[in-house]
């Protein structure tokens, strides 16, 4: 049972923050790229694709460096 002094709680907040920043970066650059190559509709598609890609990559990296207690990978 998690208490208010659980250090894993803050680690999860940090992971969520890292993923949120990565999603914002993916949205911005994905939209810019899609908008340049084919217009606003492709910009929206590129933004969604960029946000998804950045979220997956940042979650993988955050999971390696900030494992979240029971869910995190255990070293061999």
C-alpha positions as CSV (number, residue, x, y, z in Angstrom):
1,X,0.0,0.0,0.0
2,X,1.4,3.3,-1.0
3,X,1.8,6.0,1.6
4,X,2.2,9.8,1.1
5,X,6.0,9.4,1.8
6,X,6.4,6.8,-1.0
7,X,9.5,7.8,-3.1
8,X,8.1,5.9,-6.1
9,X,5.2,8.3,-6.2
10,X,7.5,11.2,-7.1
11,X,9.4,9.1,-9.6
12,X,6.1,8.4,-11.4
13,X,5.3,12.1,-11.5
14,X,8.7,12.7,-13.0
15,X,8.1,10.1,-15.6
16,X,4.7,11.6,-16.5
17,X,6.3,15.0,-16.8
18,X,9.1,13.7,-19.1
19,X,6.4,12.0,-21.3
20,X,4.3,15.2,-21.4
21,X,7.2,17.3,-22.5
22,X,8.0,14.8,-25.2
23,X,4.4,14.7,-26.5
24,X,4.4,18.5,-26.7
25,X,7.7,18.5,-28.7
26,X,6.4,15.8,-31.0
27,X,3.2,17.7,-31.6
28,X,5.0,20.9,-32.5
29,X,7.6,19.4,-34.8
30,X,5.3,16.9,-36.3
31,X,2.8,19.6,-37.2
32,X,5.5,21.8,-38.7
33,X,6.8,19.0,-40.8
34,X,3.4,17.8,-42.1
35,X,2.3,21.4,-42.8
36,X,5.4,22.1,-44.9
37,X,5.1,19.0,-47.0
38,X,1.3,18.9,-47.7
39,X,-0.8,21.4,-45.8
40,X,-2.7,21.6,-42.5
41,X,-4.5,18.3,-42.7
42,X,-1.2,16.5,-43.1
43,X,0.2,18.7,-40.3
44,X,-2.4,17.3,-37.9
45,X,-1.6,13.7,-39.0
46,X,2.1,14.4,-38.6
47,X,1.5,16.0,-35.2
48,X,-0.4,12.9,-33.9
49,X,2.3,10.6,-35.3
50,X,5.1,12.7,-33.8
51,X,3.4,12.8,-30.4
52,X,2.9,9.1,-30.4
53,X,6.5,8.3,-31.4
54,X,8.0,10.8,-28.9
55,X,5.8,9.4,-26.1
56,X,6.8,5.8,-26.8
57,X,10.5,6.7,-27.0
58,X,10.5,8.8,-23.9
59,X,8.5,6.2,-21.9
60,X,11.1,3.6,-22.9
61,X,14.0,5.8,-21.8
62,X,12.3,6.9,-18.6
63,X,11.5,3.3,-17.7
64,X,15.2,2.4,-18.1
65,X,16.5,5.3,-15.9
66,X,13.5,5.7,-13.5
67,X,11.9,2.3,-12.9
68,X,8.6,2.6,-11.1
69,X,8.8,0.1,-8.2
70,X,6.8,-3.1,-8.9
71,X,6.3,-2.4,-12.6
72,X,9.9,-1.5,-13.3
73,X,12.3,-4.0,-14.8
74,X,14.6,-5.8,-12.4
75,X,18.3,-6.0,-13.1
76,X,19.7,-9.4,-13.8
